[in-house]
Amino acid sequence: MSRRRPDKIALFLADVDGTLVTKDKVLTERARKSVRAMATKGIRFAITSGRPPKGMKMLFEPLRITTPIAGFNGGLFVRSDLNIIESHTLDPDAATRTIALIEQAGLDVWVYSGDDWLLRDIDAPHREREERTVQFPPKVVRAFTDAHLKSAVKIVGVSEDLDKVADCERTVQAALGNAASAARSQPYYLDVTHPNANKGSVVAYLSRTLGIDPGQIATIGDQPNDVLMFKPSGFSIAMGNASEAVQGEADAVTDSYENEGFAKAVERFILP
């Protein structure tokens, strides 16, 4: 996929982990300055992530975000004060089937329901990493109840076996079809959300609510689920740390998240 940069970019939409912040979840000063530079040019900035909205709160003030924030890959849109604008919960039947499929694949299951992050094993892989990322602890439950699944915004399959996660992605996509959106947000995370809760839908939502043509929206990301927002946007940028497959779906490639890839993308592709 290769398109010329549009003559006008009105909005830049960025993924967070692996893109906007470093491996250690740090927002660099150069990244901050690049967002401020876009503002002086009249280019708006928005973020989307598989994180819950409150797991992105630490970014709102330093980046002076005024656009809707898309948490859970578009499952929940909030304002910078965390007041909910719009939410998309999974169908309870789809949620139940998702958990069964993830368990059959040998992955651990996490459920994000309401404001809670629920899991059954506190020693599950990547739990500490996720806790550092979202900056709040999970709740350990014996079982996922009907009440939990009635308000489930995202279900995550987690494993250190990356091939298992990739295989589970294909299995869930085939089994649930249009009943859910399933895509890897990290090689070790499979995110399952409402069918309208994916990063492609985030582009459509921001286009509609902000009155910006999709062709004037640029996007940047590093994971397979970011490809969903590459396609409907007018210009897409893959991070240098993205896989070759993800890079092949973008219009341009920048440096890695450990070498100011986000800021370099703004300076090279967005501001000119």
N, C-alpha and C positions, 0 to 999 in steps of 0.2 A: 504494500500500500504506500503510495507516494503522491502527495498533492502539494501544490505550491502554497506557500503561506498566504492567507487572505490579505487583501489590502487593508482591511480593518479588523482588529481583534478588540472586542468589547468586554470579554470576560475570560479569565483564565481559571480553570477548574483543576485542582490538584489533589491527588491521593496524598496520604499522610505518611504511613510507615513505608520505609524503603524509597521514599521520594522527597517529601518536604523536610523530614527530620533524618538525622544520622542513625547509624546502627545503635547508638546509645540513647536514642530518642531526644537528641538535642536539636533545637532550632538555632541555627548559626546566625551571627550578626549579618553576614552577607545575604543570607536568605531573607531576613527581616528588611534589609535595605532594598532588596530587589522588589519586594511587595510594595514598599513605600514608593519606589520609583514608578511602578505601574500606576499607582493611585494618582501621581502627579500628571500622568499622561491620559487620565480618564479611563483606565482599564480596570474593571472591577475584578475582585479575587474571591474565590470560593473554595471550600474544602469538602472532601467526601472521604469516608473511611468505613471499614468494617467495625471500627470501634463504636461503643455507645457514645452519644453526644457528650456526656459528662467526662468521658475519657479523652476528649479533645479540648476541654475547657481552658487548659493552660495555654492554648494557642490563640484564643480569641482576642485577648487584650494586646499582646505584642504585635499581632498582625492587623489589629483594628478591623476585624471582620464585621461587616454590616449585612452581608448576604445570608440567605438561609443556609444552615449547616446541615449536611446530609450524613447522619449517623447510620450505622448498620447497613451500609451500602445503599442508602436510600429508603430503608425501612422506617426511618423516623427523621422528620425535618423539624428543626428547632431554631429559635432566634438565639442571639448571643447571651440572653438571660436564661436560656434553657427552657423557656416556655414553648410548648409543642405547637407547631403549625399544622402538621399532618403526619399520620402514622399508618403503617401497613403491617398488620400482624398476620402470621401464618394461619391458614385454615387448620383447626385442631386435628382433623383427620390427616392432613398432609404432615403436620408436626409429628403425630404418632408414627406414621409410616417412615418418616425421615429418621427418627430415633432407632427404629427397628433395623433399617438398612445400614445405618452407621455402625450399630452394634454387631450386626452380622459380618461387617467388613473388618471387625477387630479394632475399631477406633474408639477412643474415649469420647463421651458426649458432654457438651456444655450447652446450657439453655440460657438465653437472655430473655427474661420475661419481666415486663414493666421496667423498674429501676434495678432489678436484681440480676446478678450473674450466678447461675446455679450449676453445681456439679456434684458428682457422687463420690469422687475420690480426690482428696486434697493433694495427693501425691501424683496426680495426672501429669503427663509430660507438658511442658511449656506453661504450667500454671503460674510459676513465679515470674516468667517473662511477661505473661499477659497482665499480671497484677501490677508490675512496674509500668507497663504501657498505659493501662487505663486508670491507674492510680486509685483503685479501690478494690477491696478484697471480695472473693466469691463467698457464696453461702453453700455449705455442704448439706445436701438433702439425701434421704434414703431412697427416694423415688421421685420421678417427675410426675406430678399430679395433673388431673384434668384442669385445675385452676391455673397451674403453671403454663400448660400448653394453650389454654384459651387466650392468653396474652403474650404468647411467644413472638418476639420480633425477629430473633435469629437463633438458629441451632448450628452448632459448630462440631464437626468431626475433627479430632486431634490425634496425631500420631507422629512418632519420630521416623516411621517407615514411610518415606515420601512416595514410593510406588503404591503402597496401600491407599494413600490419600488420593492419588491420581486415579486409581482404579475405582475408588468409592465415588469420586466425582462423576465418572461416566455412568456408574450404576444408578446413582440417585437421579441424574438427569434423565436417563432412559425410563426409570420407573415412575417418576413423578410428572414428567412432561411439563405441561403448562400450569401445573398445580403449585410449582415453586421455582425459584431461581437458585441454582447450585453452581458455585464457582470457587476456586481456591483464592483466598486473599493472601496467603503465604504458602510455600510448598508444604508446610505441615498443618495448615488449617483449611478445612472445607467449610465454607459459609453457605448455609441454606436459609433463604429468606422468602418473603412473599414474592410472587411472580413479577410484580411491579416494583420490587425493591432490588434494583441492580443499578450499576453505575451508568448504564445507557439511559435508564429512566431518570436518573439525576440530571443528565444533560437536558432531557425533554422538560423536566419540571422547572429547572432554572430558566430555560428559554421562555417557557410559558409565563412564569410568574414575574420575571424581570423584563419581559418584552424584548428579548435579544434573539436575533436570528441564530439558529444552530451553526450556521456557516461562519458566524463571528465569535464562536466559542472555541477556545483552544484548551486542550487537555494534556495532562502529564501523569504517568504512572509507571509501575514496574511489574505488575503481576497479571496473570491471565484474566482476572475479573476487571482489570482496567481496560482491556481491549474492548469491552462492552461500551465504554464511554469514548474510546477512540473513534469508533465507526460513525456515530451520528454527529460528531463535532467537526468543525471546519478545518482544524489542524491538530495533529496529535504528536506528542513527544514521548519517547520511551527513555527510561533511565539507563545509564550504562551498566547498572547491576541487574537489569532485566535479562531474562533468557533470550536466546536468539529468536525463538518463536514470537515472543512479545515484541521484540525490537522490529521484527519483520512486518508487524501489523501497524507500525507507526510511520508517520511522515518524516520524522527526524529522530535522532538519538543524541542524547547529551551525556555528560560524564556521570560517574556513579554518585550515590548518596554519601559516600565517604570522601568525595573530592568536589564538593559544592556543585553537584550536578543540577540541582534545582535552580540555584542562583545563575549558573552559567546558561541554563535554558532560557531564563527570563531575559538575560542580557543579550543573548545571541539571536533568539527567535521571536520573542514577544515585544521587546521595546523598539527595535529598529522600525 
